[in-house]
């Protein structure tokens, strides 16, 4: 019988994030590999979804999302991001921010187009681009500062490059793009006529007083930018799979068509729960950032005590740590040694780089309850190289 396999799947394998999660479950360890974010869901969000279910608001929403949620998103975008978005024509509610990314690359790009992905990168951006038939192209940002320069950007662009992906705050590095770096992006993207796709799902999780800048607000980028955001991380509802995008009307309409064809709509009662969540005040987001900064500092201190060298993140809830001082030559070997010896799962840095840079790094996720994090810190401090 003919072997049925899409050519687009050739070379793709299950992610190390999934594999390490399974290995962690096998030994009953603490999973700091996958960003599951197991913190409590805010009562407003939880109760809003329950109320929607009890009111039987469980039929399809519009393909672009429930009107109440789109209106709440539009208000939030204006208040917190400085983005003016028409809730009727410029916002699309999706199955997570990954679903928003899929609707963007399928609806706005063509097979064979080049998409520039700075590394370290989020694996779903890469693999989704491959499945869409795009040509992934890479711009290496060097640790520990991961500078984004005009010379580096220009040298990475090829004749068929049609888009660039910017993740700020970044998964996995926690890098936040500065105003100067975004000015470089604006200058080059406008000159080269590039679509800019921004993943800003960690926008509220930032540290040391840093300000999040949405690239769509910089210069003339608004007309060529698809802004991807989400609710999973902010409200600790990763399993609800709710994200959204805002873009100029012509782009948003094409994305809505793809969203309808692929997904029909995001889960309707959960949309109403998320809409209720936007009523939380600014204090909620300030407390969120403070809470995560405390977790970051606690865990980075434990890594240093264990002889690892953490690259302290500016935002998001991940930390890359250099493990080379322990003599590891391969990131996967290091990750498995940490898991087997102290029962804490992390992700090999090679999951986020094309070249050898990732071999000296592993990534941890510290989005967990304080009691679990404290135990993970205790375990990490007990690690000894084999």
N, C-alpha and C positions, 0 to 999 in steps of 0.2 A: 504494500500500500504506500502511496505517496506520503512523504513526511510533510506535515503541514506546519510551516514555520514562516512567519513574516521575516523578510530580509532585514527589516528595521530592528528586529530583536537580536540579530547576530552580534555576538560579542557582549551582550548585556547579561549580567548575572545578578542574583539577589544582593541587595546592598549589605555592607558590613554592619549597618545599623540593625537590620533585621537579624542577621546572623548572630551578632553579639547579644541581642535581646534573647534569642533562643538559648544561647549558651548560658546566659545569666539565669534564665528560668530553670535550666537543667540542674544547676547547682544551688538554686535558691538564694542567689546573691542580690545585691543592691544594684538596680539598673540605673546607672548614670551615663548610659550610652544614648538611648533614645530620648528625645525631648517630649516625654509623655505629659509632663506638667500635671502632677497628681494633687495639686492644691485644691482647696474647696472652691466650688462655684459660688459666686456672689448670690445671695438670696433673691435679689431683684430678677436676675437672669433665670435662676431655677424656677421661681414662682411664676414668672411670666410664661415660661414654656408649659408648666403644669396647667395654668389657667387656659392657655390656648387649646391644650388637649381636652380639658374638661368642657370647653365651649365648642368642641368639635370643629375647630379651625384646622382641619387636617387634610383638606383637599389641596390640589395643586395651587401654587401661587403663580403670578406672572413669571415668565422665563427670566426676566430681569430682577425678580424678587418682589416680596410683599411691599406694597407702597409705604406702610408705616416704617419698615426698616430702612428703605431707601431715603425717606425724609429724615429719619434720625441720623443716618450716615452723612447726608448732605450738611446738616447742622454741625455735626462733629468735624467734618472736613474744613468747614469755614472757620470754626472756632479754634481748632487745634493745629491745623496744617496750613491755613491761609489759602486753601483751594476752594474756588467757587465751582460747584458742580450742580447741574440741573438734575434733581432726583428722577425726573421723568425720562431723560434721554442720555444721561452721562454716568449712570451708576448701574453696575451689574452685580447681583448677589450670586455667589458661586459655592460649589462644593469645596470649601477650604480655599486658602490662597493658592494651593497647587492647582485646583480647578480653574481659578482665575488665570493662572499662568498658561494652562492648556488652551483656554479659550482665546487668549491673546496670540499665542504662536501659531495656532491652527487658523484663526480667523484673519490674521494680519500679515502672515509670512507665507512663503511658498517653498515646497521641497527644493533643496539645493541652495537655498539662501544661507548665508553665513550668519551665525549668532555669536557675538563675542561675550565670553563668560570669564570675568576675573576670577583668579584662584588665589586662596582657597575658596571653593564654591560649595553650594548646597547641591547634593547629588541629584535631587529631583529636577532641578533646572537643566542639568546636563542630560539625564536620561529621557526626560520629556521632549527635549529638543531632538534627540536622536530618533525617538518614536515618531515624531512629526516629520521626519525626513530632512531636517535641517543639518547644516554642517557646523558642529561646535568648533569654535576658535577660542583660544585662551590668552589671557593677559595675566602674567604671573606677578602677584604682589608679594614682596619678600617680607618674611617675618623678621623682627617682631612688630615693626610699625605698620607694615603693609601700605607703603605710600603709593598713591595713584597719581601718576605724572603724565604730562602732555606727551613727552617723548615716548614713554612706554605705550600709551594709548595709540598714538599714531603708528608706531611700529607694528602693533598687533592687528591693525585693520587691513583687510585684504580687499581685492576687487569685488568679491561677492558679499561682503559684510553688509547686512541690512539692519541689524539690531544689536543692542548691547543690554546686558542684564546688570542691574546694580542692586545689591542687597545691603541695606543700611537701616538699623544696626545689623551686622552680618552674622549669619550662621555659616561657618563655625567659629570665626575669629573674634566676633564682638566688635569689629571695626565700625566706626561711624564716619561717614564721609563728611569732610569739612566744607566750609563755604568755598575755600580756594579750590579744592578738588572738584566740587560741583561746577564751578566756573569753567574749569578745564573741560569737563564733560559737555557743558552747554556749547562751548566754542567749537569743539570738534564734532559733536553730533549734528549741529546745525550746518556746519561746513560740508560734512560727508553725507548728510541727509539720512541719518540713522534713526530708527525707532528706538526709544528708550523705555525699557520695562523695569520698573523698580519694585522690589520686594521690601515692604516696610512693616512687616507683621510684628516686629519687635519694637515699634516706635515708642512705646511708653516705658520700655525697660532700658533705662540709660543711667549712667553713673557719673558721680563727681560733678554734678551740675551742668552736664553737657546738654546742649539744645539739639533736638532732632530737626533736620532740614529736609523737607520733601523736595526732591529734585524738580518736580513740576512747577515749583514756585520760583525757580532760578531762571532769570533772563527770558529767553524765548522757548524754553523747553516744554511749556504747557501744551503747545500744539502738536508735539510729537511724543508725548509721554503717556504710558499706561501705568497708573499707580495701583499696585496691588497691596491690599491690607487684609487684616483678618481679625477674628474675634476669639480664636482658639487659645491664644497665649494670654491675652489680656484678661479674659474671663475664666481661664482654666477649664476650657470645654473642648479640648483637642479632639475628643471622640464625636463631637457634634458635627464636625466638618463644615464650618461656616467661614467663608471669606467674601471679599468683594473687591471690585476694581472700579476705578473712575478713569475716564478717558474722554477726549473730544467726541462729540456726538457720532460722527461717521465711524470712528473706531469702535465705540461702545455698541453701536447697532450690529456690527459684524460679530463682535464677541457675544452678544446676546443670542444671535442666530446659532452660533456654535454651542453655547450653553444649553439652548433648547434641544438641539439635536443630540448632544452627548448625555445630558443630565436631566432634561425637562425643567427641573427647578431644584433649588436647595430645599431641605426638609422644612415644610411650612410652619409647624408649631414651634420648631426651634428658632426660626426666624423671628417670631413674635417674642420669644424669650429674650433673644439678643436685643431686639428693639427696646424692650423694657430696661435692659441693662444700660443703655445710653443715658438714662436718667441719673446715674451715679454722678456725684460731684467731682470736682477736680481733686479733692482730698484723696479720693480712692486711688487715682493714678499716682499721686505723690507718695502715698503709702506703699503702693506696689513697687515703685522704684527704690524706695528706702529699704523695703524688705529684701529685695533681690540684691541690693548692694551689700547688705549685711551677710547674706548667703555667699556672695562672691568672695568677700574678704575672708570669711571663715574658711572657705574651701581652699583658696589660694594659699593661705597660711599653712594649711595641712600639707599641701603639695610641696611647699618649700621645705617643710620639716622632714618630708620623706625623700628629699634629694632630687625632686623634680623642679623644673624651672617653668612656672606658669607665665603665659603671655596674658597679662591682666586685661580682661575685656573692657571696652568702653561702653558697651551695651549688650543686649540679649542676655541669655542665661547659659552660655557655653564658655568653656575655657580650654584653649589649646595649651598643652604642657609638653615641654621638651624632656624626653626621657633618655637622651643620649648619655648623660652622666652615669647612668647605670649600666652602660656597656651594650645596650640593645642596638643591633644593626637593622632590625626590621620592626616596623610599627605593630604589625600583627602579632609578632612574638611578644612584644612588650604588653600589648593589650591582654593577650591570653595569660601571661604570667601574673599580671595584676589581678585578673579575675580568679585564676586558680589559687593564688596564694592568699588573697585577702577578701575575695568575694565581692569585688566592686567592678562593674562592667564599664568600659569606656570604648571608644571607637578609634581604630587605627587612623592616623593622619593621612594615609594614602587614599582614604575615601574622598578626600577633598582637594587633592592635587594630581596633576598629570605626571609631573616629574618626581624626582627623588626627594624633594623637600619634605614631603609628608612622612618619610621613613623615620624621622627623629621625633615625631609628634604623635600625641594621642589627644582625643577630645572627650571632655567630661561635660555632662549637663547637670547643673545644680538646682534645677527647678523641682524641688521636693520638700516635703515637710521638714521642719527644723529638727525634729527628733531623728528622722532618717538621715538627714545630712550630717548631724553630729556623730552618728554611728559610722557613717561613711568616712568622715574625717579621722575618727579613731582607727579605723581599719587601714586607711591610706598611710597614716603615720607608722603603722607597724610593718609596712612593706620593706623587704630586703631583697636586693638583687640575688639571683640564684648562683 
